[in-house]
Amino acid sequence: MTRRKICVVVTARPSYSRVRTALEAIKNHPDLELQLVVAASALLDRYGKVIKHIEGDGFTVAARVYMILEGENLVTSAKTTGLGVMELATVFDNLRPDIVVTIADRYETMATAIAAAYMNIPLAHIQGGEVTGNIDEKVRHAVTKLADYHLVSTEKAAERVIRMGEDPQMVFVTGCPSIDIAHRVKVDPGLMGDPFEKYGGVGARVDLSDGYLVVMQHPVTSEYEKARQHVTETLYAIRDLGLPTLWFWPNPDAGSDGTSKGIRAFRELENPSNIHFFKNIPPEDFLRLLYHSRAIIGNSSVAIRECSYLGVPAVNIGSREAGRERGPNVIDVPDYDREAIKAAIQDAINRPRPAGVTLYGDGRAGERIAKVLATVPLRFTKRLTY
């Protein structure tokens, strides 16, 4: 029996953390052949050069696609998507996969979906059917309509995909693969060692022994012109609290330049003694840091997804995650106001630690995804380019 060729496109730091256990399961499945394509910011040093961690985890990269245009604004996001369609079409024509897999809701995800759909290559979409209330939601739902197989994280997500007109037999509730990694951490919560020695970063070498905060704040693409103002409020809130803090660099979205400039200017002007900044840490070590933290602050989906499973308190700021299903670990701060952020953090760390919930999965998503990809009926046996 010929093994099915499964082409998974990883385009950014969160894409890899969301799909790593699925990659492992595909690689190890006797009826599947993994074709891993690494593209966009996952190749760039300024975003932590995720490809180094991918290769360090033992994966062979079949193709690299350089497609990110500098600028980090709405125009470059749109142009990067167009460039990605062209480059990925060539890669797919060379690799000739049986199924292409794309993840979540980034603009690079849209490029993957468009290229595969127009080439009559069956498309599997991980994390469809979720709601967040900004451009990410539009992209996610658009990819759903381009996809043939829907590997969703929750029952509500499955219901939304079906209501969008998709075939219920092609909608599979697998859970989120990132919860698989969170499950491993929960089973074996040992410390990762000294993160400063292991991953460098810049800023004060803070004392983590009595507890610490983690911050990950991205720009909101529909409010990208306020990105610097938004992050500045959080920076002052964290400085004023004085608690040891590990702060992680934003994703490459419209507004990221404003977020990055805000962080750099604050660092130079205030020289905070309680904050250390990192570009990137591999998924498992990052979740270990989160698990042992007092709370996560910002607007990253990791606070909503993985931290709901781990029972890590989360202070979610602004509108980026509006509408996303959340567990009891989340405290929402609707406005970017330093006093409100400080009050919410104090509330979060003073409450009893919340119990973990299985809203986004139980730790077996990767193996479920591989099973679906190995057995689902293939569409488009005759393809336009072959």
Stockholm file with secondary structure:
# STOCKHOLM 1.0

chainA/1-386         MTRRKICVVVTARPSYSRVRTALEAIKNHPDLELQLVVAASALLDRYGKVIKHIEGDGFTVAARVYMILEGENLVTSAKTTGLGVMELATVFDNLRPDIVVTIADRYETMATAIAAAYMNIPLAHIQGGEVTGNIDEKVRHAVTKLADYHLVSTEKAAERVIRMGEDPQMVFVTGCPSIDIAHRVKVDPGLMGDPFEKYGGVGARVDLSDGYLVVMQHPVTSEYEKARQHVTETLYAIRDLGLPTLWFWPNPDAGSDGTSKGIRAFRELENPSNIHFFKNIPPEDFLRLLYHSRAIIGNSSVAIRECSYLGVPAVNIGSREAGRERGPNVIDVPDYDREAIKAAIQDAINRPRPAGVTLYGDGRAGERIAKVLATVPLRFTKRLTY
#=GR chainA/1-386 SS CCCEEEEEEECSHHHHHHHHHHHHHHHHCTTEEEEEEEEGGGGCGGGTCHHHHHHHTTCCEEEEECCCCTTCSHHHHHHHHHHHHHHHHHHHHHHCCSEEEEETTCHHHHHHHHHHHHTTCCEEEESTTCCCSSHHHHHHHHHHHHCSEEEESSHHHHHHHHHTTCCGGGEEECCCHHHHHHHHHHHSCCCCCCHHHHHCCEECCCCCTTCCEEEECCCCGGGGGGHHHHHHHHHHHHHHHCCCEEEECCCSSTTHHHHHHHHHHHHHHHCCSSEEEESCCCHHHHHHHHHTSSEEEESCHHHHTHHHHHTCCEEEESSTTTTCCCCTTEEEECSCCHHHHHHHHHHHHHSCCCCCCCTTCCSCHHHHHHHHHHHSCCCCSSCTTC
#=GC SS_cons         CCCEEEEEEECSHHHHHHHHHHHHHHHHCTTEEEEEEEEGGGGCGGGTCHHHHHHHTTCCEEEEECCCCTTCSHHHHHHHHHHHHHHHHHHHHHHCCSEEEEETTCHHHHHHHHHHHHTTCCEEEESTTCCCSSHHHHHHHHHHHHCSEEEESSHHHHHHHHHTTCCGGGEEECCCHHHHHHHHHHHSCCCCCCHHHHHCCEECCCCCTTCCEEEECCCCGGGGGGHHHHHHHHHHHHHHHCCCEEEECCCSSTTHHHHHHHHHHHHHHHCCSSEEEESCCCHHHHHHHHHTSSEEEESCHHHHTHHHHHTCCEEEESSTTTTCCCCTTEEEECSCCHHHHHHHHHHHHHSCCCCCCCTTCCSCHHHHHHHHHHHSCCCCSSCTTC
//
